[in-house]
Amino acid sequence: MNRNVLSRRVLAGVALVATIALAGCGGNDDNSGDTGTDAGSGSNEYANLSGELKGGGASFPNAFYTEAIAEFKGVASKLTVTYNSVGSGQGKKDFGANLTDFAGTDSTVKDTDGVAAGSYLYVPTVAAPITVSYNLNGVDKLQLSPDTLAKIFQAQITTWNDAAIAADNPGVTLPSTKITVAHRSDGSGTTNNFTKYLKAAAPSTWKLDSGDTVNWPASTQGAEKNTGVAQLIKSSDGGIGYVDFSDAKESGLKFAAIKNKDGQFVAASLDGATAALEGATIKDDLTYDPLNAAGATTYPITAPTYILVRTKYDDAAKKDLVKGFVTYILNEGQTLAPEVDYAPLPDALKTKALAQLDKIQ
């Protein structure tokens, strides 16, 4: 991460503290991922946006939304935007209960999420790799095939020198260290996409199905948010878990190269994510699935993320604020994405996303 990006993150955090103090409200650990900014001055299409927007949800895109909100303050001085990184599951529930104006989610809406059918639209924003991060003394490069990965996360493989891991890593000396699997304990779109990948890439091996939550083996360990999983991995010699690319890099974690559909071991990167996006089929509602995509250079665990907006806002002014902010995310915001380790949308998908906003009433 470059110094300017780090500075903007710090400033965004300072602004959040000020916002909370002025509001006089309490919080809990989930609020540690909040971002809130009062935008600075500027004469432009966003300059007349005035009011407050509240959003919350997925932690997977939190670094991108933090950066975008911090930059947005330079062009929308009268608008305050906050984003509370509480996980996709809670974000959808809060949105359905009208506690927020928009929601971040990496997974699609289910009947159990409390969001009424027909009341929302998906707006894709960015995509990024989900890394398989690990902490293993003496092993700086690691390769994992889908079936081996599935067996590790199902606790069928429990030590690092297991024959299946050795077969994926010829010539590498693997220790007998016990494997400690780390996963999300909260409802998470990252979990949804990671388990969807395993279901698609290792269908005869993966038995835990997919979803925002799954029934992990009792021997595994859970933590909230991507940052919590990253911390579990860092604190455990032999640890392994799934973490978004941005948080994995910021935490200094090592991550494995994953065997893709074409049989190539590919490490997580923005180039690999972009290759996965190019082959994804876009549905009419603008959801799409780049997981386990074909292509020699494709990183196979590439996940999309979306902003949920309402089909109708009772307050016309609120509708304009939402449309203005999300338009910024899709236009100027796309240039910020690579700075914080996210892949921007392909042009064709970006055009469809902008057209989606015209459906809001």
N, C-alpha and C positions, 0 to 999 in steps of 0.2 A: 504494500500500500504506500502511495506517495505521501509526502509530508502535507501537501495541501488537503488531501482527502482526510487525513487524520485530524488536521486542524478543524475542518468543517464538522467532523463527528463530535469533537470536543465542544465546539460552539453549540451544536444542536443539543447536546446533553445539558449544557449550562442553561440554555433557553428552557428546556423541559423543567429543570429544577425551579426556575423562576415562575413558570406557569403553574406548577403544583403549589408553590408557596402562596401565590396570589389567590389561587382558588381555595386555599385553606382545606384541601381534601387530604384524606389519608390514603394509604396504599399498602400493597403487599409485594412479595417478591416478583409477582408477574409484572408489576409496573416498572421493573428495572429496565425493560426494553423499550419503554415509551420514547417517542420523539415528538417534540412540540416546538414550533417556531412561529414567531411573528415576522412576517415578510418585510423586507426592506423596501426602499423606494425604487421607482422606475416608471417610465412612461411607455406603455405597451398594451397589448390586448388583455393582460391580466390586471392592470393597474386599478381598475374600478371594482374588482372583486372585494367584497367587504363582509366580514362576519367570522364564523367559526365552523370548522368541519372536524368531526370526530370519526376516526377509523380505528380498526383493530383487527387482529387475527394472526395470520401466519408469521412465524419467526424466520422462515426460510428466506423471504425477500426483505427482511427488516433492514439490512445494511443498505440496500438500494433505496428503500423508502426514506430511510434516515437521510441519505445523501440528497435525494430529490427534494425532500421537504426543506432541507437547509438551503439549497440553491433557489428554491421557489420563493423564499423570503426576499430575494433580490428583485423580484418582478411583481410581487403582489403584497404591497405593504399593509393593506387593510384586512388581510385574511390570515387567520390563525388555523393551522392544520396540526392535528395530533394523531399519532398512530401508536396504539398500544399492542405490543408484540406478545400475545397471549396464546398463540397456537391457532391453527385453522379451525379446529373443532369449536373452541370457545368463541372465536371470532364470528363464525356462522350463527351460533346461538345468540350472541349479543346483537347481531344485525337483525335476526328474526324477531327479537324482542324490542326493536326500535331504539336500542341504546346507542347505536352508532349510525352514521350517515353512509358509510361504506365499509366493506370488509375485505381483508386479504385472505385468500385461501389457495392452497396448492392442490386441493381435492374438490371434486364436484359435490354439489348439494344432495344430501340424502333426506328421506322422509323424517328421519330421526333428528335432523339438525334444527328443526323448529323454524324453517324458512318456508313461507307459503309458496306453493307452486304458482308460477306466473308472476311473482312479485319482484323478480330480480333478473339481471342480465350479467353474463360473464364478459369481462373485459381483460383479455390477456395483456400482460405488461412486460415481463422479461422471462428468461429461462436460465437455468444453471445446473451444473453437475451436482449430484449427491455423491460425496466422496465416501469411500470405505476407509476410514481413518484408523490408524493403529499405533500402538506404543510397544515396541519390542526391541530391547537392547541388542545391538549388534546386527540388526536387520534393517538396512536402509532402503532396500528395494524388495517389493513383494508383488506377486502375481496371483490372482484368484480367478478360477472359473466359476460360472454360475452355480453348478451343483455343489462345489466345495463351499462356496459362500453360503448357500442355503443350509448345508449341514452345520456350519459354524454357528449360524444364528438360531438353529433349532437345538443347539447343544448336543448334536450327534458327534461332532468333533470337539474335543475338549482340551487338547494340548497342541502346541505349535509345531511339534515335529511329527504330527500325524502323516501317514503315508499319502493321503489325498493332497495335503498342502505341499508336501515334498514333490509330488508329481507335477504340480503347477509351477514349481520353482527348482528346476534341475540345476545342480551345482551350487545351490545356496545351503549353507549350514544353518539349520533351524534348531533352536533350543527346545528343551522339554517343558518350557514354561507353560503354566496353566493359562488357558484362554479365558478372559473376562469379557463377556458381551455386554455392551452398553446400548440402550435404546431409549426412545422417548417414553415418558410416563404419562404425558398429557395427550389429548386428542390432537393428532398432528398430520398435516398434509405430507410432510416429509416421510413419515411412517407409511402413509398410504402409497406414495409413489415408490418407495423402496420395496415394499412388500408386493406391489403390483409388478415391479420388475422381476422379482424372484419367481412369482407365479407364472410370468410369461417366459422367462429364460430357463427356469429349472422346474418345469411342470410336473415331472415325475418324482421330484425330490422334495419340493416345498409343500408342506402340509398345513401351514398356519393361516392360509388364505390371505386376504389383503384388506386394509381398511385404515381409518385414522387411528384405531387401536387394534391390537391383536393380543392373543393369549400367549405371551412369551413364556418360555420355560422358567421355572422357579429359580434356577441357578443364575439367571441374568440379572442385570441391574438397570434401573430406570432413572431418568432425570428429566426435568422440564426444559423445553426449548433446545434448539441446536447447541446453544452455548453450554447448557447443562451437560449434554452428552459429551461435548468436547472436553469439559473439565473432568468427567469420569474417566475418559480415555487417558488423559494426561496424568492422572493420579494413579493409574494401574499399570504396572509392568505386565505386558501380556494383554492389555486392553484393546478392544476393537469395537467400532460402532459406525453408524452412518451419520454424517454431518454435512451440511451445505458447504459448498466450495469456499465461500467468503469467510465463514467462521472457522473452517478448518485451516485456511491459510493464516488468518489472523492469530489463531491459537498456536501456530507453529507445528501442527500435526503432520505426520507422514501419512500418505494414503496410497492404497494399492492400485496397481493397474488391473483392470477388469477385462476378462475375455469377452469380446463382443460377438455379435451374430455372425460376422465373417471369420471368426476364429482368431482375431488379433487381440493381443493384450494392449489396452489403451489406458493411459493415465488420465485422470480428470483434468480437463482444460476447457477454456472458452472455445477454442477451435473445435474440439471434439463435441461440445454442446451445440455449436452452430451447425456442424455436420448432421447431428441428430435432428435438428429443427427442419432442415431442408427436405427430409424425407417424411415428415409427419403429415398425416391427413387431417385437415381442419373440418370439423363438423359444423352444421348450420348454426349452432349456438356459440361457436368460436372456441369450444373446448377442443383439445388435440392431445395426442399421446406420442411423445418422442422416445418413450422407453423401449429398449431393446431394438432400436432401429438398425436397419441394415447399413452397410458401408464400412470399408476397411479402416477409415479414420474416425469413425463414430465412437463417442464415449457412450456406453449403453445405459447408464443410469442418469439420464438427463431429464429434469423435471420442469414442467411449466408452472406458472403461478398466475393468479387472476385477482382482479379487484371485482367484487360484487357491488353493483349499483342497483338502485330501485328502478322498476319500470315507471313508477310515478311517485313524485314527491309532492306532499300536500302543500308545501311552501315553495312557490315558484322561485323565490330568491335562493333557497337551498339547492334547487335543481341546477341553477346557473353556477353556483359555487362548485358543486360536484363535477359538472361538465368541464368547468374551467380548469380545475386541478388535474383531473384525469387526462384532459387534453395535453396539459404540460408534461405529464408522465410519458405520454405516447409520442410527443414531439421532442422538445428539448431534453426531456429526461432520458431518452434513449442514448444520447451521446454520453451520459454520465455512467451508464450501466457497466461498461468494461472497467472503469476506474475502480469499481468496488466488486469486481469479479462476477459479473452477470453478463449473459449474452443478450443483446438487443433482439427485438423481433425482426423477422424477415419483412421486407417492405410490403409484400402482399398481405401478410397477417396484420401488420400495423394499419394499413388502409382499411381493412375490415373492422378492426377495433375502433378506429375513429368513427366509422359509419355506425357502429353499435351505439355510440353516445347520442346519435340523432333520434334514437328510439325512445329516449327518456322523456316522459311527459311531466 
